[in-house]
Amino acid sequence: MVKIIRRVIRITAFLILVAIIGFAAALFVITDPNVRIKQFGEFDMAPLSRLTEKYDLYDADGNFLSSVTKNGNLKIDFDKIGEDTKNAFISIEDARFYEHGAIDIRRIGAALIKDIATGSAKEGASTITQQLVKNTYLTPEKTFSRKVREIRIARAIEQRLSKDEILGLYLNSLYFGNNIYGIETASRRFFGKSAAEIELDESAALAAIINNPAKFDPIKHRENTESRKKLVLERMLDLGHITKEEYLDACNETEFVTTYANENIFYDHAVSAAAQTSVRTAYEGAIQAHVLGAMSLASRADLTAAALVFDVKTEEIVAAASNTYKNLVGMKRRPGSTIKPILCYAPALDSGVLTPVTPLLDEPTDFGSYKPTNYLGKYYGWVSATESLSQSLNVPAVKVLNINGIEKSKDVARKLGITFSDNDNGLALALGGMEYGVDLRSLGRAYCRIAGGGKNAIKEESAYLLNKMLTECAKSGTAKKLSRIPNIAAKTGTVGTETGNTDAWCIGYNKKYVTLVWVGAPEGYLPEDVTGGSLPTEICAEIMKRPELRSGAFDRPETVISVDIDATELYKNHRVAAAKSATLPKDRVRAEFSIYNMPDRKADEDLFFGDYENFRVVSGFDD
């Protein structure tokens, strides 16, 4: 009986061994990328090729800035990464990386034995090459078919690339949480320096994070990070990569940079428009430093913020920063009242339907099915066009758009660089009520064209008068936190509902630079204290107060002149009329006009000139 049992055991063991060998042989065949299997298709090098793409960015003076991927993530050459950094990741993720092929049979066996012994399935055995495949080629589902595909691709990669090339791609594509990709971006984020410069403890800390970026986030969970960092260092010590003394020294607590400010948004914009791999940008280092400093005002987790500085002449971004690593290039948000100068007042000035002193009646108004309201439900009666714009009153803006005509206003806005959807056809456009909104760069460039004298989008005199109107917004209007900065114009905007605000804007500018600041809550609502006139304007002021961004007053074209108008007619009768020669000084108000749109009553032949027949005045938009 015993002999029979032994014989059965031997036969069973033999059959199991044959089955294992047969399964291994079959697995080896089906995971061979050179064996064509229709279900898995041909190996595609494109995803890896995208990782190898590199764009070298240079500043305005031609000095090298950084290398980035097509997605705007920072990239570092493999030979610039320190040995401690390479060894830290290899030690904790794949100790035999340089010894095995695409998969590590020994490690798989050890992991399987440990899982059987502990009754769990927690041991991982993926090689660095397999991890690269997971990050680049595959979706998260866990199926046998997916695992086979993973190994096939890993083997194909090992046949085509060297180990150093694979490790370089791996380190440049790793995810460190919070939209941070690549070791260079992570190093800048957490240590404020290049991955080429980090110390042993910092290398170990970065290697610790990738195991679980949420759990080992060094800003939120410092103790977790330190604990796993020590595990990385222990592995490095066991493998002989570091000495005992180096280990003990690196076990001291690592210092991390806690600020959220980063300049990846600049790289994102630079690469998005790149036509070649060597990109000359308009980057100005001194201004960039100020923008990064100003963004410290937005170092809070309950909002997203971005600031972009444009050169008015070229319309190029010279500096940019945000408090997120999300790519904001394609993001569109509703512009709120920042659209009013572009869509309402610029077309009205250009066509002559109003002047900066034209009286507008601010009162509850029903435009058929649309009934806009002012902020907090406050109305101010008769106000000038300048007061209406600087105080960001809603009802007068809608009236101006209504008089202009929506299509005519959109045509002017398009010339300034704003795009609209097919459904953007209502009077709510005056308040930024667009289906998709605008992207940051387009809105900033629209203001560049206004600041730059119209640039053939609107008349030079219209641009000048609009700039002067918006200087009042900076002096005493919704952007009055900019009031101490000379020669600055501005417009704010706030977007929201009765539940809360979702977006807040400030655009401050002079004749040289435009600074656009956006603060938003892509999900949910902003804190109650955040409006266009608060945090965005504070950030804008912190940037624009710097000497590098200062400028002289806007240049007045010859087609704009100053004229005395009759104060009585203006304030009592709500009409814009030139003062007569007999009008007393106390009854005169000095104002600027385009010579093509002068007051409708002439006082003296030799006082001023203009095409009076073409002048049109709108007195209050009475309905």
C-alpha positions as CSV (number, residue, x, y, z in Angstrom):
1,M,0.0,0.0,0.0
2,V,2.8,2.4,0.9
3,K,4.5,1.6,-2.4
4,I,1.3,2.4,-4.2
5,I,1.0,5.8,-2.4
6,R,4.6,6.6,-3.1
7,R,4.1,5.7,-6.8
8,V,1.0,7.9,-7.0
9,I,2.9,10.8,-5.3
10,R,5.8,10.4,-7.8
11,I,3.5,10.3,-10.8
12,T,1.5,13.3,-9.5
13,A,4.7,15.3,-8.8
14,F,6.0,14.4,-12.3
15,L,2.8,15.4,-13.9
16,I,2.8,18.7,-12.0
17,L,6.4,19.3,-13.0
18,V,5.5,18.5,-16.6
19,A,2.5,20.8,-16.4
20,I,4.7,23.6,-14.9
21,I,7.3,23.2,-17.5
22,G,4.7,23.0,-20.3
23,F,3.0,26.1,-18.9
24,A,6.3,27.9,-18.7
25,A,7.2,26.9,-22.2
26,A,3.8,28.0,-23.5
27,L,4.0,31.3,-21.6
28,F,7.5,31.9,-23.0
29,V,6.2,31.4,-26.5
30,I,3.1,33.6,-26.2
31,T,5.1,36.4,-24.4
32,D,7.7,36.4,-27.2
33,P,7.1,39.7,-29.1
34,N,8.6,38.0,-32.2
35,V,5.8,35.5,-32.2
36,R,2.8,37.0,-34.0
37,I,-0.4,36.7,-32.1
38,K,-3.4,38.5,-33.6
39,Q,-4.9,39.3,-30.2
40,F,-1.9,41.3,-29.1
41,G,-1.0,43.0,-32.4
42,E,2.4,44.3,-33.4
43,F,4.7,46.1,-31.0
44,D,4.3,49.8,-31.3
45,M,7.3,52.0,-30.5
46,A,5.3,55.2,-30.6
47,P,4.5,55.5,-26.8
48,L,8.2,55.1,-26.0
49,S,9.1,57.5,-28.8
50,R,6.9,60.2,-27.2
51,L,8.9,59.7,-24.0
52,T,12.2,60.2,-25.8
53,E,10.9,63.5,-27.4
54,K,12.7,66.4,-25.9
55,Y,12.2,70.2,-26.4
56,D,15.1,72.4,-25.4
57,L,13.8,75.8,-24.2
58,Y,15.8,79.0,-24.2
59,D,15.1,82.4,-22.7
60,A,14.7,85.8,-24.4
61,D,18.5,86.2,-24.4
62,G,19.2,82.7,-25.9
63,N,20.3,81.1,-22.6
64,F,19.3,77.5,-22.0
65,L,16.3,77.1,-19.6
66,S,15.2,73.5,-19.5
67,S,14.4,70.4,-21.4
68,V,10.8,69.3,-21.4
69,T,8.6,66.6,-22.8
70,K,5.7,67.3,-25.2
71,N,3.4,67.4,-22.2
72,G,5.5,70.1,-20.6
73,N,7.1,67.9,-18.0
74,L,10.7,68.6,-17.2
75,K,13.2,66.1,-18.5
76,I,16.8,65.4,-17.5
77,D,19.5,63.5,-19.4
78,F,20.3,60.1,-17.9
79,D,24.0,60.9,-17.6
80,K,23.3,63.9,-15.4
81,I,21.4,61.8,-12.8
82,G,23.6,60.9,-9.9
83,E,24.6,57.3,-9.1
84,D,22.9,57.6,-5.6
85,T,19.6,58.5,-7.3
86,K,19.8,55.6,-9.8
87,N,20.8,53.2,-7.1
88,A,18.0,54.3,-4.7
89,F,15.3,53.5,-7.3
90,I,16.9,50.3,-8.4
91,S,17.4,49.1,-4.8
92,I,13.8,49.5,-3.8
93,E,12.1,48.7,-7.1
94,D,14.3,46.1,-8.9
95,A,17.6,45.2,-7.3
96,R,18.7,42.9,-10.1
97,F,17.7,45.3,-12.9
98,Y,21.0,45.0,-14.7
99,E,21.2,41.2,-14.3
100,H,17.9,39.9,-15.6
101,G,15.9,40.4,-18.8
102,A,12.4,41.8,-19.1
103,I,11.2,39.7,-16.2
104,D,12.9,38.4,-13.1
105,I,12.2,34.7,-12.8
106,R,14.1,34.4,-9.5
107,R,12.1,37.3,-8.0
108,I,8.8,35.9,-9.3
109,G,9.5,32.6,-7.7
110,A,10.5,34.2,-4.3
111,A,7.4,36.3,-4.4
112,L,5.2,33.3,-5.2
113,I,6.7,31.2,-2.3
114,K,6.2,34.1,0.1
115,D,2.6,34.6,-1.0
116,I,1.8,30.9,-0.5
117,A,3.5,30.9,2.9
118,T,1.6,33.9,4.1
119,G,-1.7,33.1,2.4
120,S,-1.7,36.5,0.7
121,A,-1.0,38.0,-2.8
122,K,0.8,41.1,-1.8
123,E,4.4,40.5,-3.1
124,G,5.2,42.4,-6.2
125,A,7.7,41.1,-8.7
126,S,7.5,43.6,-11.6
127,T,10.7,44.7,-13.0
128,I,11.5,48.3,-13.8
129,T,10.9,47.5,-17.5
130,Q,7.5,46.1,-16.7
131,Q,6.7,49.2,-14.6
132,L,7.7,51.4,-17.6
133,V,5.3,49.3,-19.7
134,K,2.5,49.8,-17.2
135,N,3.0,53.5,-17.1
136,T,3.2,53.9,-20.8
137,Y,1.2,51.3,-22.6
138,L,-1.5,49.7,-20.4
139,T,-4.7,50.4,-18.6
140,P,-5.1,49.5,-14.9
141,E,-7.4,46.4,-15.3
142,K,-5.9,43.1,-13.9
143,T,-6.4,40.2,-16.3
144,F,-4.3,37.4,-17.6
145,S,-4.4,38.8,-21.1
146,R,-3.1,42.1,-19.9
147,K,-0.3,40.5,-18.0
148,V,0.8,38.6,-21.1
149,R,0.7,41.8,-23.1
150,E,2.8,43.5,-20.4
151,I,5.5,40.9,-20.6
152,R,5.5,40.8,-24.5
153,I,6.0,44.6,-24.6
154,A,8.6,44.5,-21.9
155,R,10.6,41.8,-23.8
156,A,10.2,43.9,-27.0
157,I,11.6,47.0,-25.2
158,E,14.6,45.0,-23.8
159,Q,15.4,43.8,-27.3
160,R,15.5,47.4,-28.6
161,L,16.9,49.5,-25.8
162,S,19.8,49.3,-23.4
163,K,19.3,49.1,-19.7
164,D,20.5,52.7,-19.2
165,E,18.0,53.9,-21.8
166,I,15.2,52.0,-20.1
167,L,16.1,53.3,-16.7
168,G,16.3,56.9,-18.1
169,L,12.9,56.6,-19.6
170,Y,11.5,55.2,-16.4
171,L,12.9,57.9,-14.1
172,N,11.7,60.6,-16.5
173,S,8.1,59.3,-16.6
174,L,7.5,58.3,-12.9
175,Y,4.4,59.7,-11.2
176,F,5.1,61.4,-7.8
177,G,1.5,62.5,-7.1
178,N,-0.3,65.8,-7.5
179,N,0.2,65.8,-11.3
180,I,4.0,65.7,-10.9
181,Y,5.7,63.5,-13.6
182,G,9.4,62.8,-13.9
183,I,12.2,62.9,-11.5
184,E,13.3,66.4,-12.6
185,T,9.9,68.0,-11.9
186,A,9.7,66.1,-8.6
187,S,13.2,67.3,-7.5
188,R,12.3,70.9,-8.4
189,R,9.0,70.6,-6.5
190,F,10.3,69.0,-3.3
191,F,13.8,70.3,-3.1
192,G,13.9,73.4,-5.3
193,K,16.8,72.1,-7.4
194,S,17.6,69.8,-10.3
195,A,17.7,66.1,-9.9
196,A,21.4,66.4,-10.9
197,E,22.1,68.2,-7.6
198,I,20.1,66.2,-5.0
199,E,21.8,64.5,-2.0
200,L,21.6,60.8,-1.0
201,D,18.7,61.3,1.5
202,E,16.8,63.3,-1.1
203,S,17.2,60.6,-3.7
204,A,16.0,58.0,-1.2
205,A,13.0,60.2,-0.4
206,L,12.0,60.4,-4.0
207,A,12.3,56.7,-4.4
208,A,10.0,56.3,-1.4
209,I,7.2,58.4,-2.8
210,I,6.5,56.4,-5.9
211,N,5.4,53.3,-4.1
212,N,2.2,55.2,-3.1
213,P,2.3,58.9,-3.9
214,A,-0.8,59.7,-1.8
215,K,0.4,57.8,1.3
216,F,4.0,58.9,1.0
217,D,3.3,62.6,0.1
218,P,6.1,64.3,1.9
219,I,4.1,67.5,2.5
220,K,1.0,65.9,3.9
221,H,2.5,62.7,5.4
222,R,6.1,63.5,6.4
223,E,6.4,60.6,8.9
224,N,5.3,58.0,6.3
225,T,7.9,59.4,3.8
226,E,10.7,59.3,6.3
227,S,9.8,55.7,7.3
228,R,9.9,54.4,3.7
229,K,13.0,56.5,3.0
230,K,14.9,54.6,5.7
231,L,13.7,51.3,4.0
232,V,15.2,52.5,0.7
233,L,18.5,53.4,2.5
234,E,18.5,50.0,4.2
235,R,18.2,48.2,0.8
236,M,21.0,50.4,-0.6
237,L,23.2,49.5,2.4
238,D,22.4,45.8,2.1
239,L,23.3,45.9,-1.6
240,G,26.6,47.7,-1.0
241,H,25.6,50.9,-2.7
242,I,26.4,53.0,0.4
243,T,28.4,52.8,3.5
244,K,27.1,52.5,7.1
245,E,28.3,56.1,7.7
246,E,26.4,57.3,4.6
247,Y,23.4,55.4,5.7
248,L,23.3,56.9,9.2
249,D,23.8,60.4,7.9
250,A,21.1,60.1,5.3
251,C,18.6,58.8,7.9
252,N,18.4,62.3,9.4
253,E,15.2,64.1,8.5
254,T,15.0,65.4,5.0
255,E,14.0,69.0,4.4
256,F,11.3,69.6,1.7
257,V,10.2,72.8,0.0
258,T,6.6,73.3,1.0
259,T,5.6,76.1,-1.5
260,Y,3.1,75.3,-4.2
261,A,4.4,77.8,-6.7
262,N,6.0,76.4,-9.9
263,E,6.7,77.5,-13.4
264,N,5.6,74.4,-15.3
265,I,2.7,76.4,-16.7
266,F,5.3,78.4,-18.6
267,Y,6.8,75.2,-20.1
268,D,3.3,73.9,-20.9
269,H,2.6,77.0,-23.0
270,A,6.0,77.1,-24.6
271,V,5.8,73.5,-25.8
272,S,2.2,73.7,-26.9
273,A,3.2,76.1,-29.6
274,A,6.5,74.6,-30.5
275,A,7.2,73.8,-34.1
276,Q,10.7,72.4,-33.5
277,T,12.7,70.8,-30.8
278,S,14.7,73.9,-30.1
279,V,12.4,76.7,-28.8
280,R,13.4,80.3,-28.2
281,T,10.9,81.7,-25.7
282,A,10.3,85.2,-24.4
283,Y,11.2,84.1,-20.8
284,E,12.5,86.9,-18.6
285,G,14.2,85.5,-15.5
286,A,13.8,88.6,-13.3
287,I,10.1,88.8,-13.9
288,Q,9.7,85.1,-13.5
289,A,11.2,85.3,-10.0
290,H,8.7,88.0,-9.1
291,V,5.8,85.9,-10.4
292,L,6.9,82.8,-8.4
293,G,7.2,85.0,-5.3
294,A,3.7,86.5,-5.8
295,M,2.2,83.0,-6.2
296,S,3.1,82.3,-2.6
297,L,-0.1,84.3,-1.8
298,A,-2.0,81.4,-3.3
299,S,-0.3,78.6,-1.4
300,R,-3.5,77.0,-0.2
301,A,-5.2,73.7,-1.2
302,D,-8.7,75.0,-1.6
303,L,-8.1,76.8,-4.9
304,T,-6.1,76.7,-8.1
305,A,-4.3,79.8,-9.2
306,A,-2.2,80.9,-12.2
307,A,-0.5,84.1,-13.3
308,L,0.8,84.9,-16.7
309,V,2.8,88.0,-17.8
310,F,2.7,89.0,-21.5
311,D,4.9,91.3,-23.5
312,V,2.4,93.8,-25.0
313,K,4.4,94.2,-28.3
314,T,4.9,90.6,-29.1
315,E,2.0,89.1,-27.2
316,E,4.4,86.4,-25.9
317,I,4.4,85.0,-22.4
318,V,7.5,86.3,-20.6
319,A,6.8,84.7,-17.2
320,A,4.2,82.3,-15.7
321,A,3.5,80.4,-12.6
322,S,0.8,78.4,-10.9
323,N,0.1,76.5,-7.7
324,T,-0.7,73.3,-9.5
325,Y,1.1,70.9,-11.8
326,K,-2.0,70.4,-13.9
327,N,-1.6,71.4,-17.5
328,L,-3.8,74.5,-17.8
329,V,-3.0,75.3,-21.5
330,G,-6.3,73.9,-23.0
331,M,-8.4,74.9,-20.0
332,K,-11.3,77.3,-20.8
333,R,-13.1,79.2,-18.0
334,R,-15.9,81.8,-18.0
335,P,-14.2,85.2,-18.0
336,G,-16.9,87.1,-16.0
337,S,-16.6,90.8,-16.2
338,T,-13.1,90.7,-17.8
339,I,-15.0,90.3,-21.1
340,K,-16.8,93.6,-20.8
341,P,-14.0,95.9,-22.2
342,I,-13.5,93.5,-25.1
343,L,-17.1,92.6,-26.0
344,C,-19.1,95.7,-24.8
345,Y,-17.0,98.9,-24.5
346,A,-14.4,98.4,-27.2
347,P,-17.0,98.0,-30.0
348,A,-19.1,100.8,-28.6
349,L,-16.1,103.2,-28.5
350,D,-15.0,102.1,-32.0
351,S,-18.4,102.7,-33.6
352,G,-19.1,105.9,-31.7
353,V,-22.2,104.8,-29.8
354,L,-20.6,106.1,-26.6
355,T,-17.7,108.1,-25.1
356,P,-15.9,107.7,-21.8
357,V,-18.3,110.3,-20.3
358,T,-21.5,109.1,-21.8
359,P,-24.2,108.8,-19.1
360,L,-25.7,105.4,-18.7
361,L,-28.7,104.6,-16.5
362,D,-28.0,101.8,-14.1
363,E,-31.4,100.4,-12.9
364,P,-33.1,97.0,-13.0
365,T,-33.9,96.3,-16.6
366,D,-35.8,93.5,-18.3
367,F,-34.4,92.5,-21.7
368,G,-37.3,90.2,-22.5
369,S,-36.4,86.8,-21.2
370,Y,-33.1,88.1,-19.7
371,K,-33.0,90.2,-16.5
372,P,-29.4,90.8,-15.3
373,T,-28.6,92.0,-11.8
374,N,-25.7,93.9,-10.3
375,Y,-23.5,92.6,-7.6
376,L,-25.4,92.5,-4.3
377,G,-28.5,93.9,-6.1
378,K,-27.2,97.5,-5.8
379,Y,-28.0,100.0,-8.6
380,Y,-26.5,103.5,-8.9
381,G,-28.8,105.4,-11.3
382,W,-27.0,107.7,-13.8
383,V,-23.3,106.9,-14.1
384,S,-20.7,107.6,-16.8
385,A,-19.5,104.9,-19.1
386,T,-16.1,105.1,-17.3
387,E,-17.8,104.7,-13.8
388,S,-19.9,101.8,-15.1
389,L,-16.8,99.9,-16.4
390,S,-14.5,100.7,-13.5
391,Q,-17.2,99.6,-10.9
392,S,-18.1,96.6,-13.1
393,L,-21.8,97.3,-13.2
394,N,-23.7,94.6,-15.0
395,V,-26.9,96.3,-16.3
396,P,-25.2,99.1,-18.2
397,A,-22.8,96.6,-19.8
398,V,-25.7,94.5,-21.1
399,K,-27.3,97.7,-22.4
400,V,-24.2,98.6,-24.3
401,L,-24.0,95.1,-25.8
402,N,-27.6,95.4,-26.8
403,I,-27.1,98.7,-28.5
404,N,-23.9,97.4,-30.3
405,G,-25.6,94.3,-31.5
406,I,-24.3,90.9,-30.4
407,E,-22.8,89.9,-33.8
408,K,-21.1,93.2,-34.3
409,S,-19.6,93.0,-30.8
410,K,-18.5,89.4,-31.4
411,D,-16.8,90.5,-34.6
412,V,-14.7,93.0,-32.7
413,A,-13.9,90.5,-30.0
414,R,-12.8,88.0,-32.6
415,K,-10.3,90.5,-33.9
416,L,-9.0,90.8,-30.4
417,G,-8.5,87.0,-30.3
418,I,-11.6,85.7,-28.5
419,T,-13.4,82.7,-29.9
420,F,-17.1,81.8,-29.5
421,S,-19.1,78.6,-29.7
422,D,-22.2,78.4,-31.9
423,N,-24.4,78.8,-28.8
424,D,-22.8,82.0,-27.6
425,N,-25.6,84.3,-28.9
426,G,-27.3,85.9,-25.9
427,L,-27.0,89.1,-24.0
428,A,-25.5,87.1,-21.1
429,L,-22.2,87.3,-23.1
430,A,-21.8,90.8,-21.7
431,L,-21.2,89.2,-18.3
432,G,-19.0,86.4,-19.5
433,G,-21.8,83.9,-20.0
434,M,-20.1,81.8,-22.6
435,E,-20.8,78.1,-23.2
436,Y,-17.1,77.1,-22.9
437,G,-15.4,80.3,-21.8
438,V,-11.9,81.5,-22.8
439,D,-8.4,80.1,-22.3
440,L,-5.9,82.1,-20.3
441,R,-3.5,82.9,-23.2
442,S,-6.3,84.2,-25.5
443,L,-7.7,86.5,-22.9
444,G,-4.2,87.8,-22.0
445,R,-3.5,88.5,-25.7
446,A,-6.7,90.3,-26.2
447,Y,-5.7,92.8,-23.5
448,C,-2.2,93.0,-25.2
449,R,-4.0,94.3,-28.3
450,I,-5.9,96.9,-26.3
451,A,-2.8,98.0,-24.4
452,G,-0.9,98.1,-27.7
453,G,-3.1,100.7,-29.3
454,G,-5.6,98.4,-30.9
455,K,-3.2,96.6,-33.3
456,N,-5.7,96.9,-36.2
457,A,-8.4,95.1,-34.1
458,I,-9.9,98.4,-32.9
459,K,-9.1,102.0,-33.7
460,E,-6.1,103.6,-32.0
461,E,-8.2,106.2,-30.4
462,S,-10.7,103.7,-29.1
463,A,-7.9,101.6,-27.5
464,Y,-6.5,104.7,-25.8
465,L,-9.8,105.8,-24.4
466,L,-10.6,102.3,-23.2
467,N,-7.2,102.1,-21.5
468,K,-7.9,105.4,-19.8
469,M,-11.3,104.2,-18.6
470,L,-9.6,101.1,-17.1
471,T,-7.0,103.2,-15.3
472,E,-10.0,104.4,-13.3
473,C,-10.8,100.8,-12.4
474,A,-7.3,100.5,-11.0
475,K,-7.5,103.8,-9.1
476,S,-10.9,103.6,-7.5
477,G,-12.8,100.7,-9.0
478,T,-12.9,97.0,-8.4
479,A,-9.1,96.7,-8.9
480,K,-8.3,99.5,-6.5
481,K,-5.7,97.3,-4.8
482,L,-3.5,98.4,-7.7
483,S,-4.0,102.1,-7.0
484,R,-0.5,102.7,-5.7
485,I,1.0,101.5,-9.0
486,P,1.5,104.3,-11.5
487,N,0.2,104.2,-15.1
488,I,-1.7,100.9,-14.7
489,A,-5.1,99.9,-16.1
490,A,-7.0,96.9,-14.9
491,K,-10.2,94.9,-15.0
492,T,-11.5,92.3,-12.5
493,G,-14.1,89.6,-12.9
494,T,-15.9,87.1,-10.7
495,V,-17.9,84.1,-11.8
496,G,-20.4,82.3,-9.7
497,T,-23.9,81.6,-8.5
498,E,-25.9,82.1,-5.3
499,T,-24.2,79.0,-4.1
500,G,-20.7,80.3,-4.5
501,N,-18.0,81.6,-6.8
502,T,-16.1,79.4,-9.2
503,D,-13.6,81.8,-10.9
504,A,-12.0,85.1,-10.0
505,W,-9.9,87.2,-12.3
506,C,-7.7,90.3,-12.4
507,I,-5.9,91.6,-15.5
508,G,-3.6,94.5,-14.8
509,Y,-1.5,96.2,-17.5
510,N,0.4,99.1,-18.8
511,K,1.8,99.8,-22.3
512,K,4.6,97.3,-21.9
513,Y,3.2,94.3,-20.0
514,V,-0.1,92.6,-19.3
515,T,-0.4,90.4,-16.1
516,L,-3.3,88.0,-16.0
517,V,-4.2,86.3,-12.8
518,W,-6.9,83.6,-12.5
519,V,-8.0,81.9,-9.4
520,G,-10.5,79.1,-9.7
521,A,-12.2,76.1,-8.2
522,P,-12.4,73.6,-11.1
523,E,-14.4,71.4,-8.8
524,G,-16.7,73.0,-6.2
525,Y,-16.5,76.6,-5.1
526,L,-14.0,79.1,-4.0
527,P,-13.6,80.3,-0.4
528,E,-16.2,83.0,0.3
529,D,-13.4,85.7,0.6
530,V,-12.2,85.2,-2.9
531,T,-13.5,87.5,-5.6
532,G,-11.8,89.2,-8.6
533,G,-11.0,92.3,-6.5
534,S,-9.4,90.3,-3.6
535,L,-6.8,87.6,-4.1
536,P,-6.3,87.8,-7.9
537,T,-5.8,91.6,-7.6
538,E,-3.4,91.2,-4.7
539,I,-1.3,88.7,-6.7
540,C,-1.4,91.1,-9.7
541,A,-0.3,94.0,-7.6
542,E,2.6,92.0,-6.1
543,I,3.8,91.4,-9.7
544,M,3.1,94.7,-11.4
545,K,4.7,96.8,-8.6
546,R,8.1,95.6,-9.5
547,P,10.4,98.0,-11.3
548,E,11.0,95.7,-14.2
549,L,7.3,95.9,-15.1
550,R,6.9,99.7,-14.7
551,S,5.9,101.8,-17.7
552,G,5.1,105.4,-18.6
553,A,1.6,106.6,-19.3
554,F,-0.3,105.3,-22.4
555,D,0.6,107.3,-25.5
556,R,-2.2,109.5,-26.6
557,P,-2.7,109.5,-30.3
558,E,-3.2,112.7,-32.2
559,T,-6.8,111.7,-33.0
560,V,-7.7,112.1,-29.3
561,I,-8.1,115.6,-27.8
562,S,-9.3,117.1,-24.5
563,V,-12.6,119.1,-24.6
564,D,-14.5,121.1,-21.9
565,I,-18.1,119.8,-21.7
566,D,-21.1,121.4,-20.0
567,A,-21.4,120.0,-16.4
568,T,-25.1,121.0,-16.1
569,E,-26.0,119.2,-19.3
570,L,-24.1,116.2,-18.2
571,Y,-25.3,115.8,-14.7
572,K,-28.9,117.2,-14.9
573,N,-29.9,116.4,-18.4
574,H,-27.6,113.4,-19.0
575,R,-26.3,114.7,-22.2
576,V,-22.7,115.1,-23.5
577,A,-22.5,118.7,-24.8
578,A,-19.5,121.0,-25.4
579,A,-19.2,123.9,-23.0
580,K,-20.0,127.3,-24.6
581,S,-17.6,130.2,-24.4
582,A,-19.8,131.7,-21.7
583,T,-19.9,128.6,-19.5
584,L,-18.2,129.3,-16.2
585,P,-15.1,127.3,-15.2
586,K,-17.1,125.7,-12.3
587,D,-19.6,124.4,-14.8
588,R,-17.1,122.8,-17.0
589,V,-15.8,119.1,-17.1
590,R,-12.7,118.2,-19.0
591,A,-12.8,115.0,-21.0
592,E,-11.0,113.2,-23.8
593,F,-12.7,112.4,-27.1
594,S,-11.8,110.9,-30.4
595,I,-11.9,113.6,-33.0
596,Y,-14.3,111.4,-34.9
597,N,-16.7,111.3,-32.0
598,M,-17.0,114.8,-30.5
599,P,-19.6,116.4,-28.3
600,D,-22.8,117.2,-30.2
601,R,-22.8,121.0,-29.5
602,K,-19.9,123.1,-30.7
603,A,-18.9,126.2,-28.8
604,D,-16.2,128.1,-30.7
605,E,-15.0,127.5,-34.2
606,D,-11.3,127.5,-33.2
607,L,-11.7,125.6,-29.9
608,F,-11.5,122.1,-31.4
609,F,-12.0,120.2,-34.6
610,G,-13.8,117.1,-35.6
611,D,-16.3,115.3,-37.8
612,Y,-19.4,116.4,-36.0
613,E,-21.8,115.0,-38.6
614,N,-20.8,111.5,-37.8
615,F,-21.1,112.0,-34.0
616,R,-23.7,109.9,-32.2
617,V,-24.5,110.1,-28.5
618,V,-26.5,107.6,-26.5
619,S,-28.2,109.2,-23.5
620,G,-29.0,106.6,-20.9
621,F,-30.4,103.8,-23.1
622,D,-34.0,104.5,-21.9
623,D,-36.2,101.5,-22.5
